[in-house]
């Protein structure tokens, strides 16, 4: 079940802090890492929660 929590606003981690279970690190120059840093995640989550008719 999805639960909207307002404290998740800063949930996205920087590539250096991202945990990979088998070791290694995300490449800061990877196009998907760069794109993820541009997405307004808090806004997207609020819109998603609203589409589910959650408070």
N, C-alpha and C positions, 0 to 999 in steps of 0.2 A: 504494500500500500504506500502510496506517495504521501509524504507529509512536508508541507512548506514550512521552512524555518527561516526567519528573517536573518539570523546570524550567519547564514551561508553566503552572504553577499561577497565576501572576500575569499571564497572557497578555492578558487582556481590557484594552483600552485605554480610557481616559476619553474622552468626546466631544471634548475639545480636542486630544487626541493622535491621533485616528483619521485615517488618510490617505484622502482621497477623490481619485481620479485626475484628476477634472476641476475640482478646486478646491472651495471651500466648506467648511462645517463641519457637524457633526451638531448638531442643536438639543438642548440638555440637557433641555428640557421635553417632548420627543417621548416618547410613551408607550412606544415600543419601546426607546428608549435607557434609560429608567427601568427597564423590565422586565429588560433585559440586565444591569443593574447589580445586580439582586436574585438572579439565578441563580447558584448555587454551581458555577461552571464546572469547577473542579478535581475536585469530587465527580462531576459528570456525566461528565467524561472518563474517570475511573477506572471508573465503571460501564459505560461504552461499551466500554472496552478489555477489561474482564472478559467482556462478552458476545461478544467476538470470540475468546475463549480465548487472549489474549495474556498474556505474563508480567507 
